[in-house]
Amino acid sequence: MLNRQQIDAARDIPEEIVPCPEWGGDARIVGFSGAARDAWESDLLAAGAGHDGETVVKSRMENIRASLVARCLVDADGNRLYSDAEIAALGRKSAVVLDRLYEVASRLNKLRKSDIEELEKN
């Protein structure tokens, strides 16, 4: 059985270096921790009042690529390059580059439809 020290010492968060020639170099994308994924998913939901006064929860898709990339794009020390407050600025960058980084972040975090289907099988 695993003990606490083994679990804490495990390097279990994936990462990948992604070429971004449009930006003049490479970007480092990392997977989420459990808490980071919960925070991102929570930010995608917006609660509001429905027409009958009941609370309605809708997903917010605005700037979703930049939102995911901002949370997974880190420097060599693992620090985020863009804060939540800077997501809009990242969203103004090239859609081609953001799509490339988004695809890697989606794959590392098992967010793609094929990943979800595979998890459902297991």
C-alpha positions as a Markdown table, in Angstrom:
| # | Residue | x | y | z |
|---|---|---|---|---|
| 1 | Met | 0.0 | 0.0 | 0.0 |
| 2 | Leu | 1.1 | 3.5 | -0.7 |
| 3 | Asn | 1.9 | 5.8 | 2.2 |
| 4 | Arg | 1.5 | 9.6 | 2.4 |
| 5 | Gln | 5.1 | 10.3 | 1.6 |
| 6 | Gln | 5.0 | 8.2 | -1.6 |
| 7 | Ile | 1.8 | 10.0 | -2.7 |
| 8 | Asp | 3.2 | 13.5 | -1.9 |
| 9 | Ala | 6.5 | 12.7 | -3.7 |
| 10 | Ala | 4.9 | 11.3 | -6.9 |
| 11 | Arg | 5.3 | 13.5 | -9.9 |
| 12 | Asp | 1.9 | 12.9 | -11.3 |
| 13 | Ile | 1.1 | 16.1 | -13.2 |
| 14 | Pro | 1.9 | 15.7 | -16.9 |
| 15 | Glu | 3.6 | 18.4 | -18.9 |
| 16 | Glu | 4.6 | 19.1 | -22.5 |
| 17 | Ile | 6.7 | 21.6 | -24.4 |
| 18 | Val | 4.9 | 23.0 | -27.4 |
| 19 | Pro | 6.6 | 24.8 | -30.2 |
| 20 | Cys | 5.2 | 28.3 | -30.8 |
| 21 | Pro | 7.2 | 29.7 | -33.7 |
| 22 | Glu | 4.7 | 32.6 | -34.0 |
| 23 | Trp | 5.8 | 33.7 | -30.6 |
| 24 | Gly | 9.5 | 33.0 | -31.1 |
| 25 | Gly | 10.0 | 29.9 | -28.9 |
| 26 | Asp | 8.4 | 27.1 | -27.0 |
| 27 | Ala | 5.7 | 27.1 | -24.4 |
| 28 | Arg | 5.3 | 24.8 | -21.4 |
| 29 | Ile | 1.8 | 23.3 | -20.8 |
| 30 | Val | 1.1 | 21.4 | -17.6 |
| 31 | Gly | -1.9 | 19.4 | -16.5 |
| 32 | Phe | -4.2 | 20.4 | -13.7 |
| 33 | Ser | -4.0 | 19.5 | -10.0 |
| 34 | Gly | -7.3 | 18.4 | -8.7 |
| 35 | Ala | -8.0 | 21.8 | -7.1 |
| 36 | Ala | -7.0 | 23.7 | -10.3 |
| 37 | Arg | -9.4 | 21.6 | -12.4 |
| 38 | Asp | -12.2 | 22.1 | -9.9 |
| 39 | Ala | -11.6 | 25.9 | -10.0 |
| 40 | Trp | -11.5 | 26.0 | -13.8 |
| 41 | Glu | -14.7 | 24.0 | -14.1 |
| 42 | Ser | -16.4 | 26.2 | -11.5 |
| 43 | Asp | -15.4 | 29.3 | -13.4 |
| 44 | Leu | -17.1 | 27.8 | -16.5 |
| 45 | Leu | -20.5 | 27.8 | -14.8 |
| 46 | Ala | -22.5 | 31.0 | -14.3 |
| 47 | Ala | -25.5 | 31.0 | -12.0 |
| 48 | Gly | -28.4 | 33.3 | -12.6 |
| 49 | Ala | -32.1 | 33.5 | -12.0 |
| 50 | Gly | -34.4 | 31.8 | -14.5 |
| 51 | His | -37.8 | 33.3 | -15.7 |
| 52 | Asp | -39.6 | 31.6 | -12.8 |
| 53 | Gly | -37.1 | 32.8 | -10.2 |
| 54 | Glu | -35.3 | 29.5 | -9.8 |
| 55 | Thr | -31.5 | 29.4 | -10.0 |
| 56 | Val | -30.3 | 28.4 | -13.5 |
| 57 | Val | -26.7 | 27.3 | -14.1 |
| 58 | Lys | -25.3 | 27.8 | -17.6 |
| 59 | Ser | -21.9 | 27.1 | -19.0 |
| 60 | Arg | -19.8 | 30.1 | -20.0 |
| 61 | Met | -17.9 | 29.5 | -23.2 |
| 62 | Glu | -16.5 | 33.0 | -23.6 |
| 63 | Asn | -12.7 | 32.9 | -24.2 |
| 64 | Ile | -12.6 | 29.3 | -23.2 |
| 65 | Arg | -9.4 | 28.6 | -25.1 |
| 66 | Ala | -7.5 | 31.4 | -23.3 |
| 67 | Ser | -9.1 | 30.4 | -20.0 |
| 68 | Leu | -7.8 | 26.8 | -20.2 |
| 69 | Val | -4.4 | 27.8 | -21.7 |
| 70 | Ala | -3.9 | 30.6 | -19.0 |
| 71 | Arg | -4.3 | 28.0 | -16.3 |
| 72 | Cys | -1.9 | 25.5 | -17.9 |
| 73 | Leu | 0.8 | 27.8 | -19.4 |
| 74 | Val | 3.7 | 28.0 | -17.0 |
| 75 | Asp | 7.3 | 29.1 | -16.8 |
| 76 | Ala | 10.3 | 26.9 | -16.2 |
| 77 | Asp | 9.6 | 27.0 | -12.4 |
| 78 | Gly | 5.9 | 26.0 | -12.8 |
| 79 | Asn | 4.5 | 29.5 | -12.2 |
| 80 | Arg | 1.5 | 30.6 | -14.3 |
| 81 | Leu | 2.4 | 33.1 | -16.9 |
| 82 | Tyr | -1.2 | 34.6 | -17.0 |
| 83 | Ser | -3.4 | 35.2 | -14.0 |
| 84 | Asp | -7.1 | 34.9 | -14.1 |
| 85 | Ala | -7.3 | 38.7 | -14.5 |
| 86 | Glu | -5.1 | 38.5 | -17.6 |
| 87 | Ile | -7.1 | 35.8 | -19.5 |
| 88 | Ala | -8.7 | 38.5 | -21.8 |
| 89 | Ala | -5.2 | 39.7 | -22.8 |
| 90 | Leu | -4.1 | 36.1 | -23.7 |
| 91 | Gly | -7.4 | 35.7 | -25.6 |
| 92 | Arg | -6.3 | 38.5 | -28.0 |
| 93 | Lys | -3.3 | 36.5 | -29.2 |
| 94 | Ser | -3.4 | 34.3 | -32.3 |
| 95 | Ala | -6.2 | 31.8 | -32.5 |
| 96 | Val | -3.9 | 29.4 | -34.3 |
| 97 | Val | -1.4 | 29.4 | -31.4 |
| 98 | Leu | -4.1 | 29.3 | -28.8 |
| 99 | Asp | -5.8 | 26.3 | -30.5 |
| 100 | Arg | -2.5 | 24.5 | -30.5 |
| 101 | Leu | -1.9 | 25.1 | -26.8 |
| 102 | Tyr | -5.6 | 24.4 | -26.0 |
| 103 | Glu | -5.4 | 21.0 | -27.8 |
| 104 | Val | -2.3 | 20.0 | -25.7 |
| 105 | Ala | -3.9 | 21.2 | -22.5 |
| 106 | Ser | -7.1 | 19.4 | -23.3 |
| 107 | Arg | -5.2 | 16.2 | -24.0 |
| 108 | Leu | -3.1 | 16.4 | -20.8 |
| 109 | Asn | -6.2 | 17.1 | -18.7 |
| 110 | Lys | -8.4 | 14.4 | -20.4 |
| 111 | Leu | -10.9 | 17.0 | -21.5 |
| 112 | Arg | -11.4 | 15.8 | -25.1 |
| 113 | Lys | -14.5 | 13.9 | -26.1 |
| 114 | Ser | -12.5 | 10.8 | -26.9 |
| 115 | Asp | -10.8 | 11.0 | -23.5 |
| 116 | Ile | -14.2 | 11.2 | -21.7 |
| 117 | Glu | -15.5 | 8.3 | -23.8 |
| 118 | Glu | -12.4 | 6.2 | -22.9 |
| 119 | Leu | -12.9 | 7.0 | -19.2 |
| 120 | Glu | -16.5 | 6.0 | -19.4 |
| 121 | Lys | -15.5 | 2.6 | -20.8 |
| 122 | Asn | -13.3 | 2.0 | -17.8 |
